[in-house]
Amino acid sequence: MLETILILNTLWFFMGFNVFSIRNKIFAKLLVPRKHRNTPVFDILAESGRFLGGFNFAFAICNILLLLNLDVFPSNEQRAILLFVFAVAHGSQFIFNVPVAIQNKRGGGAWQVLKGTMLFIFITDFTLMLLNLILAASLYF
């Protein structure tokens, strides 16, 4: 189970790196309505996504290194701590979209969380947060 979750983490974090850093205009298009894409702020947002991509890249590499070196963290407690950190990484992406999703329900919000690609991201971040937390708890307690 541990290896499966680490592989899922790796894939998701690499996907984040791809969309935030390499295909950063796509990231900006997910958040900025079409009518506002010809403004300087759109380009600033697109470029700022590269920083988020860098964090995703680091987490992806961390998961790969852990997969290749599980013996370095032999105790369940050590592995649980790492899984908890990954849960926080996924959870931070989810939790900060919750207020926007609530605003979406009321007809507002800075971007659309409850439709299309953003909904997929929202659900996947929640799911991976939960999987990492469950496995962390099962290893720790």
Number of C-alpha atoms within 10 A of each C-alpha: 8 17 14 10 17 21 16 16 27 22 15 21 24 20 17 24 25 19 19 26 24 15 16 20 18 15 21 22 16 15 17 18 13 9 7 11 15 9 9 9 13 18 15 11 17 20 17 15 22 21 13 15 23 18 17 25 22 15 21 25 15 17 24 18 13 17 17 11 11 14 9 11 13 10 12 14 16 15 20 23 16 17 26 21 17 24 24 18 18 24 21 14 16 20 15 11 21 14 14 18 22 14 16 17 13 9 9 12 15 13 18 22 25 19 13 10 12 17 15 13 19 22 15 16 22 18 16 22 24 17 21 25 21 16 18 24 16 12 17 14 8
